[in-house]
């Protein structure tokens, strides 16, 4: 019985390496997804806080932070 050529026998190592790396990549992808969700929630909360600050400033008659006077020259 002849031995398979060296190139033909090396495929097993690539499969094993892929099987070892795939779970690590899946965990990294899941962590990245969770971080993105946290950033999205923070951005949404910041937007809501900005609206509330503008409303509060309107009720008290003061300018909200970050609002520049249009009459200042």
Order of alpha helices (4+ residues) and beta strands (2+ residues): alpha-alpha
